[in-house]
């Protein structure tokens, strides 16, 4: 057994000297004194008022920065479709690896979610392939096949 605590005492440790006893007395140790409780003060009588809870829903907005071009795309609150199809909210041109309907982003309460739409070359978030919806955070790196984006979240 290690002997590294030998001789060590805590700063708060106090030495309690033994009480000397006289002949025929039992040993007694007085560790602490009785302290009477503080008298309770009467609580002030308050009128009953309704409690109103204020809730502030933060306004969250999302932009995507396309790494190849530096372009920033404002993502709406509804379903936002990414791909090379002409019916997408953001059309990715000049990249044959991206599917027509590659991924979808939508807003839930106070955060955004990204989901792959069974694309041929998959969607990756921070280097990991996703198979289900993923919550986006500020600075998240998104790869649609080999097309890179950065998520830029702003909370007001």
C-alpha positions as CSV (number, residue, x, y, z in Angstrom):
1,X,0.0,0.0,0.0
2,X,1.2,3.5,-0.8
3,X,2.1,5.6,2.1
4,X,1.7,9.0,0.4
5,X,-0.9,10.3,2.8
6,X,1.2,9.5,5.9
7,X,1.4,12.6,8.1
8,X,-1.1,14.6,6.0
9,X,-3.9,16.5,7.6
10,X,-6.5,18.7,6.1
11,X,-6.4,22.5,6.9
12,X,-9.8,22.2,8.5
13,X,-8.8,19.4,10.9
14,X,-8.8,20.5,14.5
15,X,-7.2,18.7,17.4
16,X,-9.8,18.1,20.2
17,X,-7.9,17.7,23.5
18,X,-9.2,14.9,25.8
19,X,-11.1,16.0,28.9
20,X,-9.3,15.0,32.0
21,X,-11.5,12.9,34.3
22,X,-11.4,12.6,38.0
23,X,-11.6,9.4,39.9
24,X,-14.9,7.6,39.4
25,X,-16.1,9.8,36.5
26,X,-16.8,8.4,33.1
27,X,-14.9,9.9,30.2
28,X,-16.8,12.7,28.4
29,X,-16.1,14.4,25.1
30,X,-17.8,17.6,24.1
31,X,-17.7,17.9,20.4
32,X,-20.1,20.8,19.7
33,X,-22.4,23.1,21.6
34,X,-26.1,23.3,21.2
35,X,-27.1,26.3,19.2
36,X,-30.8,27.2,19.4
37,X,-32.7,27.7,16.1
38,X,-33.3,31.3,14.9
39,X,-36.9,32.3,15.4
40,X,-38.9,32.3,12.2
41,X,-40.0,35.7,11.0
42,X,-43.6,35.9,9.8
43,X,-43.8,35.8,6.1
44,X,-45.1,39.0,4.6
45,X,-48.6,38.6,3.3
46,X,-48.7,39.1,-0.5
47,X,-51.7,39.6,-2.6
48,X,-52.3,36.7,-4.9
49,X,-51.4,37.8,-8.4
50,X,-51.3,35.8,-11.6
51,X,-47.9,34.8,-12.7
52,X,-47.1,35.6,-16.3
53,X,-44.4,33.6,-18.0
54,X,-42.8,35.4,-20.9
55,X,-41.3,33.2,-23.6
56,X,-39.0,34.6,-26.2
57,X,-38.6,32.4,-29.3
58,X,-35.3,33.3,-30.8
59,X,-35.3,34.1,-34.5
60,X,-32.9,31.8,-36.2
61,X,-31.8,32.2,-39.8
62,X,-29.6,30.0,-42.0
63,X,-27.3,30.8,-44.9
64,X,-25.2,28.3,-46.8
65,X,-21.8,29.4,-48.1
66,X,-20.8,27.4,-51.2
67,X,-17.0,26.8,-50.9
68,X,-16.4,26.6,-54.7
69,X,-17.8,30.0,-55.5
70,X,-18.0,31.8,-52.1
71,X,-21.7,32.5,-52.8
72,X,-24.1,32.7,-49.8
73,X,-27.6,31.3,-50.1
74,X,-30.4,32.4,-47.8
75,X,-32.4,29.3,-46.7
76,X,-36.1,29.9,-46.1
77,X,-38.2,28.5,-43.3
78,X,-40.1,26.1,-45.5
79,X,-38.7,23.1,-47.3
80,X,-35.6,24.1,-49.1
81,X,-34.5,21.7,-51.9
82,X,-30.8,21.5,-53.1
83,X,-29.8,19.7,-56.3
84,X,-29.2,20.2,-60.0
85,X,-32.8,20.0,-60.9
86,X,-34.4,23.2,-62.2
87,X,-37.3,22.9,-59.7
88,X,-34.9,23.1,-56.7
89,X,-34.7,26.2,-54.4
90,X,-31.0,26.3,-55.1
91,X,-29.7,24.8,-58.3
92,X,-26.2,23.5,-58.2
93,X,-24.8,24.0,-61.7
94,X,-21.5,22.6,-63.1
95,X,-21.3,19.5,-60.9
96,X,-22.4,16.1,-62.4
97,X,-21.9,14.3,-59.1
98,X,-24.9,16.1,-57.5
99,X,-28.3,14.5,-57.9
100,X,-31.4,16.3,-59.3
101,X,-33.0,16.3,-55.8
102,X,-30.0,15.7,-53.6
103,X,-30.9,17.1,-50.1
104,X,-33.6,19.0,-48.3
105,X,-33.4,21.5,-45.4
106,X,-36.3,22.6,-43.3
107,X,-36.9,24.5,-40.1
108,X,-38.3,23.0,-36.9
109,X,-39.1,25.4,-34.0
110,X,-35.7,27.1,-33.5
111,X,-33.3,24.9,-35.5
112,X,-32.7,23.7,-39.0
113,X,-32.6,20.1,-40.2
114,X,-30.8,18.5,-43.3
115,X,-31.8,15.2,-44.9
116,X,-30.4,13.3,-47.8
117,X,-33.0,12.4,-50.5
118,X,-31.6,9.0,-51.4
119,X,-29.0,10.7,-53.6
120,X,-26.6,8.5,-55.7
121,X,-23.4,10.0,-54.3
122,X,-24.8,10.7,-50.7
123,X,-24.7,13.6,-48.3
124,X,-22.0,14.1,-45.6
125,X,-22.1,16.3,-42.5
126,X,-18.7,17.0,-40.9
127,X,-17.2,14.1,-42.8
128,X,-19.9,11.5,-41.8
129,X,-22.4,10.1,-44.3
130,X,-25.9,10.7,-43.1
131,X,-28.8,8.3,-43.5
132,X,-31.5,10.3,-41.6
133,X,-32.3,13.9,-40.8
134,X,-29.5,15.8,-39.0
135,X,-29.7,19.0,-36.9
136,X,-27.5,21.7,-38.4
137,X,-25.3,23.9,-36.2
138,X,-23.2,27.0,-37.0
139,X,-20.1,26.0,-38.9
140,X,-21.4,22.6,-40.0
141,X,-19.6,21.4,-43.1
142,X,-22.0,19.8,-45.6
143,X,-20.9,17.8,-48.7
144,X,-23.5,17.0,-51.4
145,X,-21.4,14.4,-53.2
146,X,-18.2,16.5,-53.7
147,X,-19.9,19.9,-53.5
148,X,-19.0,21.6,-50.2
149,X,-21.1,24.1,-48.2
150,X,-20.8,25.6,-44.7
151,X,-23.9,26.3,-42.6
152,X,-24.0,29.8,-41.1
153,X,-26.6,30.1,-38.4
154,X,-27.6,33.4,-36.9
155,X,-29.7,33.8,-33.7
156,X,-31.4,37.1,-33.0
